[in-house]
Amino acid sequence: MSKRGFASDNNAGVHPAILEAMASANEGHAIAYGDDPLTMRTTMRMKEIFGKESEIFFVFIGTAANVLGLNAATQSHNAIICAETAHINVDECGAPEKFTACKLLPVATPNGKLTIEEVKKHMHGIGFEHHVQPRVISITQSTELGTLYTLDEIREICSYAHANNMLVHMDGARIANAAVAMDVGFYEMTGGAGVDLLSFGGTKNGMMYGEAIVFFDPQMASVFKYQRKQGMQLASKMRYISAQFAAYLENDLWKENALHANRMAQKLNEAVKDIPGVTVTQKVESNAVFAIIPPELTPRLQEHYFFYEWDEDRSEVRWMCSFDTTEEDIEDFAGLLRSMST
């Protein structure tokens, strides 16, 4: 077994309740491609959360959720405005641009959050055929830097987008961590705040695999079943994705997992912030801690705990906490870092 660490919440295993749900779904035969009773029940449960008019589509991975969702909302002459640190800009190997044929317009931000003022810098050439036409503002909640958009900030972005004939996409790979940190419901910070399209993630919070694309305007999803098939994301044995979401939402397992991960990040922040040579660079609002540490310590620490450098030039690292991070993990890691720093 590989060593424990703080590299990514993707590195954590699967919550036992999720595995149990998948095993239960393994009994007998079921109609394929999402026509099974479990998928239908899970879809209805998600409609209870996101609104009866919403349309829900399960896919395998987060990149597919982002790319196929954005593809449904755009045409090839459109542009997508996002933070420079956005997953669609940095970590999806150009897939959004390849499959949507849209141009990404990244915005440099100090904290991973878009503002209207920065978005406006890309709002030119409207109606001019020589320029791409901005169509979607994509935000991430929580952001790639672990920060959070407030409800007012989300509403402001959505209002601006709609006033300018644009849509808002939310990458919700870590939306559970944001929801518990803000003590709000999923719908309140998405469709209820004006978001048009959501990539709803669970993999980083205890699921094995599987994401959901949530359309708040059913018209946008009118032909999406064909786009999902063309995008190679129509699971034949979809009941295994549905079973995970059913268990994830039952008894608020998502909340339990996200609360724990966030709490561990706060403990890690408290444990390292006063260590000589360590500077925490972002507000710790979800399950991530970003810090600058002496560069010579990084490889030494990585011999014991796996984590990533975020910005090598600044010697900035990222430490992610997960649903299975333990207090012992925090204490041992912080103790090791302290001993190396003194």
C-alpha positions, 0 to 999 in steps of 0.5 A: 500500500502506498504511503498516506499523504496530502496530495489529493482527495482523489488519492483517498479510498472509497467510503465503506457505505459506497462500496456496500451500495455498489455490492448491493447493486450487484445482485441480479440483472438490471436493464442497461444504460440507465433504464434500471430502477435504481438509476431512476430512483436516484435521478428523482432524489437528485431532482428533489435536491436541484428542482423538479425542472432540472435534468440529471445525467450521470457520467464517469469522470469530472473532466467529462462532466465539465466538457460535455456540459460546456459543449451543450451550452456553447457553439464553436464560435463562443468563448468560455471565461474562467479563472486562470487556475480553473481545472478546465484551463490547467488540468484537462489537457485541452479537452474543453477546447478540443471538444467544444471548439471554444476558446478559453479566456482565462483570468488571472486571480490571486485567490482563484475567484472571478470578479465582474471587473475581471470578466468585463475585460473579455467583454468586447467585440460583441457582435463582431464576427472577427472575435469569439463571442463570450457565452459562458462564465465558468466558476469553481466551488470550492475553487482550485485554491480552496477558497469559496464564492459567497452566495452574493458573489455567485448571484452577482456573477449570474446576474451579470452573465444573464444580463449579457446573454451568457450562462454560468457553469459551476465546476462542483468537483468539491461542492460538498466541501463548499456547502458544509463550510457555508452551511447552505444546501446544494440548490441554494448555491447553484440553481437557486443563485442563478447557475445554469449548469453544474458539474456535481462531483462525488469522487473527491468526497468518498465515491469510487467514480462517477459525476453528474451533470445538472442542467437547470434549464431543461431546454439546454438538455433537450438533446444531451442524451445523444451528446453524452453517447457521442462523448463516450460517457453513457455507462452501460451498467449505470446502476453502479454510478447511481448506487454510489450517488444514492448512498452518498446522498442518503443520511447526508453521508456527503456532509459527514465526509466533507465536514471531516475533510474541512475540519482536518484542513483547519487542524492542519492549518493551525498546526503548521501556520506558526512553524518557522519558514512556513507561510500559509498563502490562502484562506483555509475555507474548505479542505485545502491548505496552500503554503510556502515552505523552505524549498529544501524541505519539500523533497525531505517531507515527500519521503514520508508524505506524498503531496504536490508542489503547486508553484515551484518558483515560489516553493508553494505546496498544496496539502489536501485533506480527505474524508479519511484523513486522521488527526494522527496524520495531521499531528505526525506531519506537522511534527515532522515539518516542525522538526525539520524547520528548527 
